[in-house]
Amino acid sequence: MKKEYIFKSERLGFRNWNETDLTEFSKLNADMKVMEHFPKPLTKNQTAKLIQRFKNHYEKNGHTYFATDILESGELIGFIGLAFQDYKTDFTPAVDIGWRLKKSSWGNGFATEGAKKCLEFAFNQLKINYVISTCTEKNYKSENIMKKIGMEKIGEFDHPELNEYPEYKKCVCYGINKNVWQQNL
Ligand SMILES: CC(C)(COP(=O)(O)OP(=O)(O)OC[C@H]1O[C@@H](n2cnc3c(N)ncnc32)[C@H](O)[C@@H]1OP(=O)(O)O)[C@@H](O)C(=O)NCCC(=O)NCCS
């Protein structure tokens, strides 16, 4: 089936979500290894609600945590994308860049390739001026992507929505503005 992409990188296609993504995305969200840095894996029902939230976010804002496919095979590998975050901290509200990929796709540079393209989309197409990214302090793989795409560390913070989960509460935040991004090209 030919898929419609909002934009593409060399190996990946970025699109809005649809109901046929539920089975694959549920598997990924139920995988304990993928969800190691989150309080709990997701049930199928929670994944269905998440897909709906991502779809609604795209309709409203023109961006979301995009469904991300390998172009060559059409395989859905997870999400890479942008979403508005307004939990209460010194650096929010802001547009966040984030990623979650199925384990079999790790180690191919997909997250970094996709994140670079999403930043380009944010700055050039959406005319967003500043993008943040956050992860728990032990999620080194994720923090490494932030560094590789040129983001700078803003600091550490206690995530206000993770009060019930002390082991996930300590997080790091990175940011990048359009000028710095352009200078790094
Ligand atoms: C974090 C996550 C997205 C990383 O995915 P990934 O695609 O493996 O990440 P990267 O793009 O950094 O690629 C990893 C490695 O692939 C290697 N690689 C192989 N082929 C490559 C290529 N063609 N181009 C670039 N890198 C390549 C690189 O060596 C890179 O390692 P490096 O850090 O030494 O440069 C993934 O582990 C994940 O989904 N984790 C669970 C969810 C999660 O925690 N999300 C973040 C929550 S805040």
The ligand as a Gaussian input file, in Angstrom:
#p B3LYP/6-31G(d) Opt

LIG

0 1
 C       16.244000       6.206000      22.263000
 C       16.015000       5.469000      20.936000
 C       14.928000       6.178000      20.138000
 C       17.331000       5.409000      20.150000
 O       17.095000       4.830000      18.871000
 P       18.269000       4.602000      17.780000
 O       17.658000       4.731000      16.442000
 O       18.968000       3.347000      18.121000
 O       19.246000       5.828000      18.110000
 P       20.388000       6.542000      17.282000
 O       19.832000       7.295000      16.130000
 O       21.145000       7.311000      18.320000
 O       21.297000       5.369000      16.708000
 C       22.039000       4.542000      17.577000
 C       23.324000       4.061000      16.938000
 O       23.103000       3.544000      15.633000
 C       24.395000       3.528000      14.970000
 N       24.228000       3.572000      13.506000
 C       24.191000       2.467000      12.728000
 N       23.977000       2.808000      11.454000
 C       23.913000       4.150000      11.402000
 C       23.701000       5.083000      10.359000
 N       23.506000       4.699000       9.101000
 N       23.680000       6.390000      10.665000
 C       23.860000       6.816000      11.919000
 N       24.058000       5.972000      12.966000
 C       24.072000       4.643000      12.705000
 C       25.177000       4.668000      15.540000
 O       26.442000       4.183000      15.906000
 C       24.383000       5.134000      16.767000
 O       25.176000       5.116000      17.910000
 P       26.017000       6.406000      18.442000
 O       25.233000       6.995000      19.566000
 O       27.275000       5.821000      18.918000
 O       26.147000       7.399000      17.343000
 C       15.565000       4.003000      21.216000
 O       16.533000       3.384000      22.015000
 C       14.207000       3.931000      21.919000
 O       13.173000       3.970000      21.265000
 N       14.207000       3.803000      23.254000
 C       12.987000       3.598000      24.037000
 C       12.065000       4.781000      24.065000
 C       12.663000       5.982000      24.746000
 O       13.295000       5.852000      25.793000
 N       12.447000       7.152000      24.143000
 C       12.893000       8.401000      24.680000
 C       12.039000       8.834000      25.770000
 S       12.427000      10.459000      26.326000

